[in-house]
């Protein structure tokens, strides 16, 4: 399965293959069936197969999943890896009229650096404990993968109104990061994933509430409730993606529950793409009159 989030090598992406073809809003699945002599295949046994392990053999039966081709090339550090989720078959891992549908998850490991959009072809060549196999491997799916990140923008505005922090899900197009307009509601930042700190000026006691949001055409927003009492000041925010960097974000903020979106980590500081995004929200200031003018004007008659 590749949902629109993992249509990126931006995550250590998951591919779900089912041995019919159907799709959902955020998923693409590729199915086929095992028939005839495959009835000898011990489904209960291969359900514990190490997904991504190939080739399979009589002594090590399984589905023999493999990444056969990468176009234009296999990105450095990326591979088809074993999944913690074992393959399963329909009818409680049993055959029905000599056929069954198998569902398996595969993990695509995120490259070590941004890579241009890449297509990987996943194949299967099952082998049972008797050595029964097929003449050649069958192609299951060829998803397009993209390397991505979550971008978080700064914002400023009146302390009389709520403040909106923009965010985007972006991918590397080969030369720069661009917004992933295919992401419609597939990436969600919950309020619990957001932490604040470094509170300056009159916002030393600011606690929000801060509300997360979901994407629409790759863009979303986080809303900070205006201060209880009008006050100028700033507060730094971090979206806890579960990044592995040390520290996990460039502002050194802590808190928030992991969104389990580490595949959206960016190189906001340091040498690697392993940091959570941060931003600064500032209430009660004006921008340069040459650039943005006043932040709020109200005329009274």
C-alpha positions as CSV (number, residue, x, y, z in Angstrom):
1,X,0.0,0.0,0.0
2,X,1.2,3.5,-0.7
3,X,-1.0,6.1,0.8
4,X,-0.3,9.6,-0.4
5,X,2.0,10.1,2.5
6,X,4.1,7.1,1.5
7,X,4.0,7.9,-2.1
8,X,7.2,9.5,-1.0
9,X,10.5,7.9,-0.2
10,X,9.8,10.5,2.4
11,X,8.8,7.8,4.7
12,X,10.3,4.6,5.3
13,X,7.3,3.8,3.1
14,X,4.9,0.9,3.3
15,X,3.8,-1.0,0.2
16,X,0.8,-3.3,0.6
17,X,0.4,-5.9,-2.1
18,X,-2.6,-8.2,-2.5
19,X,-2.2,-11.3,-4.7
20,X,-7.7,-7.8,-8.3
21,X,-6.8,-4.2,-8.5
22,X,-8.7,-1.5,-6.6
23,X,-7.9,1.8,-5.0
24,X,-9.1,4.2,-2.3
25,X,-8.8,7.9,-1.8
26,X,-5.3,7.7,-0.4
27,X,-4.2,4.2,-1.3
28,X,-3.2,2.2,-4.3
29,X,-3.3,-1.6,-4.0
30,X,-2.2,-4.3,-6.5
31,X,-3.8,-7.7,-6.2
32,X,-3.5,-11.1,-7.9
33,X,-4.4,-14.7,-7.0
34,X,-2.6,-17.9,-6.4
35,X,-4.3,-20.9,-8.0
36,X,-4.1,-24.5,-9.0
37,X,-1.0,-26.3,-7.6
38,X,-0.4,-23.5,-5.1
39,X,-2.9,-25.2,-3.0
40,X,0.0,-27.2,-1.7
41,X,1.5,-23.9,-0.3
42,X,1.2,-23.9,3.5
43,X,-0.4,-20.5,4.1
44,X,-0.2,-20.7,7.8
45,X,3.5,-21.4,7.5
46,X,4.3,-18.6,5.1
47,X,2.2,-16.1,7.0
48,X,5.3,-15.7,9.2
49,X,7.5,-15.2,6.1
50,X,10.0,-12.4,6.5
51,X,8.6,-9.9,4.1
52,X,11.2,-8.6,1.8
53,X,13.3,-11.8,2.0
54,X,14.2,-13.2,-1.4
55,X,14.8,-15.7,-2.8
56,X,12.6,-18.1,-0.9
57,X,13.4,-21.9,-0.9
58,X,12.0,-25.2,0.2
59,X,14.1,-25.0,3.4
60,X,12.9,-21.4,3.9
61,X,9.5,-21.2,2.3
62,X,7.8,-17.9,1.6
63,X,6.7,-15.4,-0.9
64,X,10.1,-14.3,-2.1
65,X,9.3,-10.6,-2.3
66,X,12.0,-8.4,-4.0
67,X,12.5,-5.0,-5.5
68,X,13.5,-6.0,-9.0
69,X,14.0,-2.6,-10.6
70,X,14.4,1.0,-9.6
71,X,13.9,3.8,-12.1
72,X,15.8,6.0,-12.7
73,X,18.1,4.3,-10.1
74,X,18.1,3.0,-6.6
75,X,18.6,5.9,-4.2
76,X,21.5,5.6,-1.8
77,X,20.4,4.0,1.4
78,X,17.0,2.9,0.2
79,X,15.9,-0.7,-0.1
80,X,13.0,-3.1,0.3
81,X,13.1,-4.1,3.9
82,X,11.3,-6.6,6.1
83,X,8.0,-5.6,7.6
84,X,7.0,-6.2,11.2
85,X,3.6,-7.2,9.8
86,X,3.5,-10.8,8.4
87,X,1.6,-11.6,5.2
88,X,-1.9,-12.9,5.6
89,X,-4.3,-14.8,3.3
90,X,-8.1,-14.6,3.0
91,X,-10.4,-17.2,4.6
92,X,-8.3,-17.3,7.7
93,X,-5.1,-18.3,5.9
94,X,-6.8,-21.2,4.0
95,X,-7.6,-22.0,0.4
96,X,-11.0,-21.7,-1.2
97,X,-11.6,-23.6,-4.5
98,X,-7.8,-23.7,-5.0
99,X,-7.4,-20.0,-4.7
100,X,-6.7,-17.3,-2.1
101,X,-5.8,-13.7,-1.8
102,X,-2.6,-12.8,0.0
103,X,-2.0,-9.4,1.6
104,X,1.6,-8.4,2.5
105,X,3.2,-5.2,3.7
106,X,6.7,-4.1,2.5
107,X,8.8,-1.3,3.9
108,X,10.8,1.0,1.6
109,X,13.7,2.4,3.6
110,X,14.1,6.2,3.3
111,X,17.2,7.3,1.3
112,X,20.0,8.9,3.2
113,X,19.6,12.1,1.1
114,X,16.9,13.7,-1.1
115,X,16.3,11.7,-4.3
116,X,14.4,12.5,-7.4
117,X,11.0,10.7,-7.8
118,X,11.7,7.0,-8.2
119,X,9.7,4.0,-9.3
120,X,10.4,0.7,-7.7
121,X,8.9,-2.6,-9.0
122,X,8.0,-5.2,-6.3
123,X,7.8,-8.8,-7.4
124,X,7.0,-12.2,-5.7
125,X,8.2,-15.7,-6.4
126,X,6.6,-18.0,-3.8
127,X,8.1,-21.3,-2.9
128,X,6.5,-23.8,-0.5
129,X,8.1,-26.4,1.7
130,X,8.0,-29.0,-1.1
131,X,9.9,-26.7,-3.4
132,X,6.9,-25.9,-5.6
133,X,7.3,-22.6,-7.3
134,X,6.5,-20.6,-10.4
135,X,8.4,-20.3,-13.6
136,X,9.1,-16.7,-13.0
137,X,8.5,-13.9,-10.6
138,X,5.2,-12.0,-10.8
139,X,5.1,-8.2,-10.7
140,X,2.9,-6.9,-7.9
141,X,3.3,-3.1,-8.0
142,X,5.4,-0.3,-9.3
143,X,4.6,2.7,-7.1
144,X,6.2,6.1,-7.5
145,X,8.2,7.2,-4.5
146,X,9.1,10.7,-3.5
147,X,11.4,12.0,-0.8
148,X,9.7,14.5,1.4
149,X,9.6,16.7,4.4
150,X,7.2,18.8,6.5
151,X,7.8,22.6,6.2
152,X,6.5,24.9,9.0
153,X,6.3,28.6,8.4
154,X,6.7,31.6,10.8
155,X,3.8,34.0,11.4
156,X,3.0,37.3,13.1
157,X,-0.1,39.3,13.7
158,X,-2.4,41.2,16.0
159,X,-2.7,40.1,19.6
160,X,-6.4,40.7,19.2
161,X,-6.9,37.7,16.9
162,X,-5.9,34.1,16.6
163,X,-2.7,33.5,14.7
164,X,-2.3,30.9,11.9
165,X,1.0,29.1,11.3
166,X,1.1,27.5,7.8
167,X,2.6,24.1,7.0
168,X,3.2,22.1,3.8
169,X,4.0,18.6,2.9
170,X,6.8,18.9,0.3
171,X,8.8,16.5,-1.8
172,X,12.1,16.8,-3.7
173,X,11.5,17.0,-7.4
174,X,15.2,16.5,-8.4
175,X,16.3,20.1,-7.8
176,X,14.2,21.6,-5.0
177,X,11.4,20.9,-2.6
178,X,7.9,21.6,-3.9
179,X,4.4,21.2,-2.4
180,X,2.8,17.8,-2.7
181,X,-0.6,18.8,-4.1
182,X,-1.7,15.2,-4.1
183,X,-1.9,15.1,-0.3
184,X,-5.5,15.7,0.6
185,X,-6.2,14.9,4.2
186,X,-3.6,12.1,4.3
187,X,-1.2,14.0,6.6
188,X,-2.7,15.3,9.9
189,X,-0.9,17.2,12.7
190,X,-2.8,16.7,16.0
191,X,-2.8,19.3,18.7
192,X,-1.0,16.7,20.9
193,X,1.9,16.6,18.4
194,X,2.7,20.3,18.9
195,X,4.9,21.7,21.7
196,X,5.8,25.2,22.5
197,X,8.6,27.0,24.3
198,X,11.0,30.0,24.4
199,X,8.1,32.3,25.3
200,X,9.2,35.9,25.0
201,X,7.7,39.3,25.9
202,X,4.2,39.2,27.3
203,X,3.7,35.5,26.4
204,X,5.7,34.0,29.2
205,X,2.6,32.3,30.5
206,X,1.0,31.5,27.2
207,X,-0.6,28.1,27.0
208,X,-2.8,28.3,23.9
209,X,-4.8,26.4,23.1
210,X,-2.9,25.4,19.9
211,X,-4.9,23.5,17.3
212,X,-3.5,21.2,14.6
213,X,-4.9,20.5,11.2
214,X,-4.9,18.3,8.1
215,X,-3.7,18.9,4.6
216,X,-5.6,20.1,1.6
217,X,-3.6,20.0,-1.7
218,X,-0.5,19.6,0.4
219,X,-1.1,22.6,2.7
220,X,-2.5,22.9,6.2
221,X,-2.3,25.2,9.2
222,X,-1.8,25.3,13.0
223,X,-3.9,27.8,14.9
224,X,-2.7,29.6,18.0
225,X,-5.5,31.1,20.1
226,X,-5.0,34.8,20.9
227,X,-3.5,35.7,24.3
228,X,-6.1,35.8,27.1
229,X,-4.9,39.4,27.8
230,X,-3.6,41.5,24.9
231,X,0.2,41.2,25.0
232,X,3.0,41.5,22.5
233,X,5.5,38.6,22.4
234,X,6.6,35.4,20.7
235,X,6.5,31.7,21.2
236,X,8.4,29.0,19.4
237,X,6.6,25.8,18.2
238,X,7.8,22.3,17.2
239,X,5.8,19.6,15.5
240,X,7.0,16.3,17.0
241,X,7.4,14.0,14.0
242,X,9.4,11.4,16.0
243,X,12.6,12.5,14.3
244,X,15.9,10.7,15.2
245,X,18.3,13.7,15.2
246,X,20.1,14.9,18.3
247,X,18.6,17.2,19.3
248,X,15.4,16.3,17.5
249,X,14.8,19.9,16.6
250,X,16.9,23.0,16.0
251,X,15.3,25.1,18.7
252,X,15.9,22.5,21.4
253,X,12.2,22.4,22.3
254,X,10.7,19.3,24.1
255,X,7.3,17.9,24.5
256,X,4.4,16.8,22.3
257,X,3.6,13.2,21.4
258,X,5.2,11.7,18.4
259,X,3.1,11.9,15.2
260,X,5.1,8.9,13.9
261,X,5.9,10.9,10.8
262,X,9.7,10.7,10.9
263,X,9.7,10.2,7.2
264,X,8.9,13.9,7.0
265,X,12.0,15.0,8.9
266,X,14.1,17.8,7.4
267,X,17.6,19.2,7.4
268,X,16.7,22.3,9.3
269,X,20.1,22.3,11.0
270,X,23.0,19.8,11.1
271,X,24.0,17.6,8.2
272,X,21.1,15.1,8.0
273,X,17.4,15.1,7.2
274,X,16.5,14.0,10.8
275,X,15.1,17.1,12.5
276,X,11.5,18.1,13.5
277,X,10.3,21.4,12.0
278,X,10.1,24.5,14.2
279,X,8.5,28.0,13.7
280,X,8.0,31.2,15.6
281,X,4.6,32.8,16.2
282,X,4.7,36.5,17.2
283,X,1.7,38.4,18.5
284,X,1.3,42.2,18.5
285,X,3.9,43.5,16.1
286,X,4.0,45.3,12.8
287,X,5.9,44.4,9.7
288,X,8.1,46.7,7.6
289,X,5.9,49.4,6.1
290,X,7.9,49.1,2.9
291,X,7.1,45.4,2.6
292,X,3.9,44.4,4.4
293,X,2.5,47.5,6.0
294,X,0.4,47.4,9.2
295,X,-0.9,44.1,10.4
296,X,-4.4,45.4,11.2
297,X,-6.4,48.5,10.4
298,X,-9.8,49.4,11.5
299,X,-11.6,52.6,10.6
300,X,-14.2,54.1,12.9
301,X,-16.8,56.6,11.6
